[in-house]
Amino acid sequence: MTGPVQEPLLPIAGITRTQGRRGAVRIRIDFDDDRLFAPGRRVILSLGEKTAETRIEDCRRQHGRWVLQLESLRSIPDAEAWIGASVSIPKTDLPDAEEGAYFSFDLEGCAVYSGGRSVGSLRRLLDYGGSALLEVEQDGREVLIPFAKAYLKSVDIRGKRIDMELPEGLIDLNG
């Protein structure tokens, strides 16, 4: 284990309690992508001022709960010391999003356009289980736009731009 990490980090899970006698921990998944929990993946634990770098040995679902075994945790006391910790990866280690998918943090701050005219700036992506909504700031007011394939023309992450073709009057519904 090592000390402070200087890279930008992306939280992927949180440690909630110990599991078993060999230092495994139960986790709450914050970033649902199985590739992030593969054996050998480098992760950073952080709890208050304490940080440590380690690697994933195993991650599995057991009785409806996620269980994580880390190389550096070998006993119940080792695991107890990290209850409440965030499990993160360096943002540079994040695999590319799958084709046609986007990470919400990459979309935030994008300029949103419809029919070539500016709609506003994307504050955040809201996902309540149905179609996701774009929360766009337009002249100091909030505009909610369905993030649906039917309306989406293109997304340029590097250029921070989302082009859509919205039905007439949709933006006015937010009135």
For each residue, the residues with C-beta under 8 A, 3 or more apart:
1: 52 53 54 72
2: 5 51 52 53
3: 51 52
4: 51
5: 2 9 44 51 53 90
6:
7: 90 91 92
8: 90 91 92
9: 5 44 46 88 89 90 91
10: 31 88 89 90 91 94 105
11: 14 30 31 86 87 88
12: 29 30 31 33 36 37 43 87 88 89
13: 27 28 29 30 31 37 66 68 86 87
14: 11 27 28 30 84 85 86 87
15: 25 26 27 45 68 79 82 83 84 85 86 87
16: 25 26 27 28 83 84
17: 25 26 83
18: 23 24 25 26 76 79 80 83
19: 24 25 26 62 65 67 79
20: 23 24 67
21: 75 76
22: 69 74 75
23: 18 20 69 70 73 74 75 76 78 79
24: 18 19 20 58 67 68 69 73 79
25: 15 16 17 18 19 67 68 69 70 73 79 82 83
26: 15 16 17 18 19 65 66 67 68
27: 13 14 15 16 59 66 67 68 87
28: 13 14 16 66
29: 12 13 32 66
30: 11 12 13 14
31: 10 11 12 13 36
32: 29
33: 12 36 95
34: 37 38
35: 38 95
36: 12 31 33 41 89 94 95
37: 12 13 34 41 56 59 68
38: 34 35 41 56 59
39: 55 56 57 58 59
40: 55 56
41: 36 37 38 55 56 89 93
42: 53 54 55 89 90 93
43: 12 53 54 55 56 70 87 88 89
44: 5 9 51 52 53 54 87 88 89 90
45: 15 50 51 52 53 54 70 82 85 86 87 88
46: 9 50 51 85 86 88
47: 50 51 82 84 85 86
48:
49:
50: 45 46 47
51: 2 3 4 5 44 45 46 47
52: 1 2 3 44 45 72
53: 1 2 5 42 43 44 45
54: 1 42 43 44 45 70 71 72 73
55: 39 40 41 42 43 70 71 72
56: 37 38 39 40 41 43 59 68 69 70 71
57: 39 69 70 71
58: 24 39 67 68 69
59: 27 37 38 39 56 66 67 68 69
60: 66 67
61: 64 65 66 67
62: 19 65 66 67
63:
64: 61
65: 19 26 61 62
66: 13 26 27 28 29 59 60 61 62
67: 19 20 24 25 26 27 58 59 60 61 62
68: 13 15 24 25 26 27 37 56 58 59 87
69: 22 23 24 25 56 57 58 59 73
70: 23 25 43 45 54 55 56 57 73
71: 54 55 56 57
72: 1 52 54 55 78
73: 23 24 25 54 69 70 78 79 82
74: 22 23 78
75: 21 22 23 78 79
76: 18 21 23 79 80
77: 80 81
78: 23 72 73 74 75 81 82
79: 15 18 19 23 24 25 73 75 76 82 83
80: 18 76 77 83
81: 77 78
82: 15 25 45 47 73 78 79 85
83: 15 16 17 18 25 79 80
84: 14 15 16 47
85: 14 15 45 46 47 82
86: 11 13 14 15 45 46 47
87: 11 12 13 14 15 27 43 44 45 68
88: 9 10 11 12 43 44 45 46
89: 9 10 12 36 41 42 43 44 93 94
90: 5 7 8 9 10 42 44 93
91: 7 8 9 10 94
92: 7 8
93: 41 42 89 90
94: 10 36 89 91 103
95: 33 35 36
96:
97: 101 102 103 106
98: 101
99:
100:
101: 97 98
102: 97 106 107 155 157
103: 94 97 106 107
104: 107 108 124 125 127
105: 10 108
106: 97 102 103 157
107: 102 103 104 110 122 125 134 155 157 162
108: 104 105 122 123 124 125
109: 121 122 160
110: 107 121 122 155 157 160 161 162
111: 118 120 121 122 160 161 162
112: 118 119 120 121 122 134 136 145 162 164
113: 116 117 118 119 161 162 163 164
114: 117 119 163 164 165 166 171
115: 165 166
116: 113
117: 113 114
118: 111 112 113
119: 112 113 114 136 138 143 145 164 166 171
120: 111 112 136 137 138 139 143
121: 109 110 111 112 136 137
122: 107 108 109 110 111 112 125 134 135 136 162
123: 108 135 136 137 142
124: 104 108 135
125: 104 107 108 122 132 133 134 135 147
126: 132 133 134 135 144
127: 104 132 133
128: 133
129:
130:
131: 146 147 148
132: 125 126 127 146 147
133: 125 126 127 128 144 145 146 147
134: 107 112 122 125 126 144 145 146 147 162
135: 122 123 124 125 126 142 143 144
136: 112 119 120 121 122 123 142 143 144 145
137: 120 121 123 140 141 142 143
138: 119 120 141 142 143 171
139: 120
140: 137
141: 137 138 174
142: 123 135 136 137 138 174
143: 119 120 135 136 137 138 171 174
144: 126 133 134 135 136 174
145: 112 119 133 134 136 151 164 166 170 171
146: 131 132 133 134 151
147: 125 131 132 133 134 151 152
148: 131 151 152
149: 152
150:
151: 145 146 147 148 164 165 166 167
152: 147 148 149 155 162 163 164
153: 163 164 165
154: 161 162 163
155: 102 107 110 152 161 162 163
156: 159 160 161 162 163
157: 102 106 107 110 160
158:
159: 156
160: 109 110 111 156 157
161: 110 111 113 154 155 156
162: 107 110 111 112 113 122 134 152 154 155 156
163: 113 114 152 153 154 155 156
164: 112 113 114 119 145 151 152 153
165: 114 115 151 153
166: 114 115 119 145 151 170 171
167: 151 170
168:
169: 172 173
170: 145 166 167 173
171: 114 119 138 143 145 166 174
172: 169 175
173: 169 170
174: 141 142 143 144 171
175: 172
